[in-house]
Amino acid sequence: MKIWSRKVIGEKYRIIALFMMVAIFSSPSFATTIPQDDPEKMVRVLSQELIAKINEERTELESHPEKVKEFADKYVLPYVDTAKMARYVMGRYWRTANDEQKKAFTQAFSDMLIHSYSKNLLKLQINKVEVKPAREVKKGIVTVASVVVQGDGNKTDVVYRVYLNRKTQQWLLYDISIEGISMLLNYRKSYGSEISKKGLDQVITEMAAKNSFTPSQV
């Protein structure tokens, strides 16, 4: 059994979770080519496009890192349900929060994901992603397992959790497990502890302050 330090876990999340942000590098037309009617195909296409586009655009993004968030806002979020993620991360505090707090936390959490992972974007060196068949957990929810093969030969087991939005009939990503460790559960423990100590409003304020920095400033 592998035992990961918090630092190592955090680094793995920053690297692998970028697969949720594949469309960052894409032209506007790319947003319409990602199939959301098939979760396995969606993950496969996202992964393939990421590898190709990151190599294609690496030089430009090294010169203009601010473009990461700009493109992510427009082309990535359609494939990730950040509202669902934020509700889970807040846990029991979601039930007692007012509408304004819920909205503010969801926005801050979404910005945090993009801000945090974009710092490590150009460090990503991945040769290929081996995507396995989707497995139904229950009706409307599946997991898609994959193996990420990095340039140095290291392999990482990654499992995407995807659910079917009943209204749009489209599949959306909402969690990633890396070597058996859930990203959402990790965040839930971290933010739950912070909220219990400081209160929800203070946590939101601190998140927003951190998000105000550009990738090049961090």
Secondary structure, 3 states (H helix, E strand, C coil): CCCCCHHHHHHHHHHHHHHHHHHHHCCHHHHHCCCCCCHHHHHHHHHHHHHHHHHHHHHHHHHCCCHHHHHHHHHCHHHECHHHHHHHHHCCHHHHCCHHHHHHHHHHHHHHHHHHHHCCHHHCCEEEEEEEEEEEEECCEEEEEEEEEECCCCEEEEEEEEEEECCCCEEEEEEEEECCEEHHHHHHHHHHHHHHHHCHHHHHHHHHHHHCCCHHHC
